[in-house]
Each structure stands twice: as C-alpha cells, then as structure tokens.
Amino acid sequence: MNPISVLHIELFQSGRNTSDFYFNTMKEHLVVGHRHIEKPHRHDFYAAVLFTKGKGIHEIDFQRYDVSEGSLFFLSPGQIHSWELSEDIDGYIFFCSQEFYEMHYVNQKLRNFPFFGSVSFPRKLQLEIDELEKINRLFQELGEEFHSPNFMKEGFILSLMSQIFINAARLFSKDHDIHASSASLSYFKHYQDFESLIEQYFTGQKSISYYASLLGITPKHLNRITQSVVQKTATDIITERVVLEAKRMLMYLDESLVEIAFRLGYEEYSYFVRVFRKSSGMTPTQFMRKYKV
C-alpha cells in the first residue's frame, strides 16, 4: 500500500515568501495543485473550501459528502481527504497554519471551532442562498486582500478569516441545537474539553471514568453532556477517535495490523478487531482492501 502523502502550504505557494497562508479559486487551485492532490492526502495546516459551482464527492476521514453550490468544508491537520469533482467546479479555498492564526488570536484557538476541533461534528455546512451570499462575499474580499499590497494586510486577512469561522460556527451551533444559554454553552465547553483530553490520551486511556475525573465531573454527567451535544455516549466518542486513528494508520503506516493495534493500546489483537468491526462495520483487513491504492 502506498503511504498517504502529507502536503505543506509551500507546495502551493508558487514562489511566495510566506508559508503561513494561501488563497485561490478552486478552478486555479486544482490546476496549481493537481500533481499533489489527485490522490488521498493529508495536510499539516487548516483549510476552508467553499464551492460555488459544480458537483462532486468530497471524502474526509472516510466519510463521503456530496458537493454542490453552497457546500462549505473545513479540514484540520492530519485528516485524510480526496475528491471527485465535475469539470465545471469552482469556488474558493484557503489554508492557514495554526501558528499564523493563533499568534494573533492568543485566546481563540482554531480547535475551539466545532468544525476544526471535534471528531463527531460533520466537516460540511450546506449554505442556504442568503448564507451563501454572505460567506461568498467574505471569501471574495479575502482573495482581494491576499493579492493586494495593502498596509496591514495580514491583520485584515486574519479579520476576514475570523468572520468566516465565526459565521460558520454560528450556523453549526444552530444546526446542532447549541443554544446561547449558560447551560448549553457549559455543556458544549465541557464537551470540547473532553475531546481535547481524548486527543491527548486516547491511545492509553479508554475509560469514561478517567476522563470524567480529569474534568471534575461524574461519568454519568459526562454521558449526559455527550448525549446532549452529539447524541452519543462518551464511550462512543472515545471509540470513534481510536478507530479513526486506526484507519489513518492503516492508510499511511507500513506496519502490521498487530503493531498498529499495540500502538493504539490494544495488547490483544482480536479485541482490537472486534472494536474496529463494531464501530466501522468491517474488519481492518476489509478496510484496507476497500481503500488500497
């Protein structure tokens, strides 16, 4: 199996000095990056993609999404994605490094946006006409600023990016019934903290009690939070993260299934297979056959 390549912003910059931010139309991006993005790949940066024309399929971490006018996607570092797009596809795309954004917004981490930080939230928003007009204007203005020699250009780019992220986060919160009440926001904040802890410890810790203890709440309350925010148990969230990492490793590591299971904290390979099959509906071997390139 061929390893999954990791793409860096520099690959798309065409001689530009900065390596922290990139912007392009989708039509031009597919020309510039064709040799890099024609197969499943990963990034080491954050990305946002707005489609304004055409159709297709966008697969992100083995989840297939339809592409049409008004489809807005968000990608985090490490995610595996690929797409099959029609000839008339168009829209806008931008990349930024974590350092570029968080150097200026110290108190606002990119992972705090639900579409960047959560494994359980979808990576796609399907915009209504009025929403598309608003977001489209922001992308257009971002492109104009990117290509300009304006004074304080970087700060304006960051401002426009934040407007796109915040508008999208509001739409996500509406879609997922996250209200602005103190109780709802408290649950969502706890959920984000839970996922951040999973990100740190999932290879070694898989019990609800461990994470509930770190959060200073009971396992029962942690389950109440996850059921409220994403309609899943805390165990489901932990297992999904482990299985997602297993899928990524099966795609880009040249290691045996037993070695991968051990890396993920499973000393008994047969138990790892049962967990993987229950979560994904197939065994690791069947998964590799499906995605082998």
C-alpha angles and dihedrals in degrees: 000000000000114000118248110253122234112222125210128204090245090069090068101038101090096210099323116147097226120077096180103076137031132179133180145145112264091242092056094038092058089052095046095043102032096115090051104041107038091097133044108290145161133232132215090211142059119263140190123196127189119190116206100168140020135026140256148117126288115194117198120181090341093308114119119218128185116240121215140137107311097024109143119190134188125199130192128204113281098024116131114226143164137170143208108205136180121250093251094055118140142158137104138294134188135180130198135177120239089241093054093056102034095046087068100031101045095167096043114069119195089229089063090072106090094228092055103036106038127077090194098056119083116250093224135080119189105210125215117227096267092044091049092052091053096046092041090057090052092050091048092050090047090054093049091051093047091057095042131093091222125154112257088011095156093055092051091049090053091049092053092046090052091051090053092047095046094046089049092047090053091051090048091050090051092048091049096041095244102159127200091242116122091243094052093045090048091053092047092048090051089048092052090048089050092053091046089054091047088053089057101042112020096110091059106023125051105154123106090221092062094055094039089054092052089049092048094238136105122267088242092056092046089055089049089054096049092045090051096047104036105004092243135108120254088246090055090054093050093046093047090054092049093047092046090054090047090054092049091049092048087055102046109021123080094215135117121263090248091054092049092049090051092049088055093052101264113128091176109064094197090058091051089053091051092050092047093048094047091051100040104024093239140068122256089254092052089048091054092049090052096049101032111133 
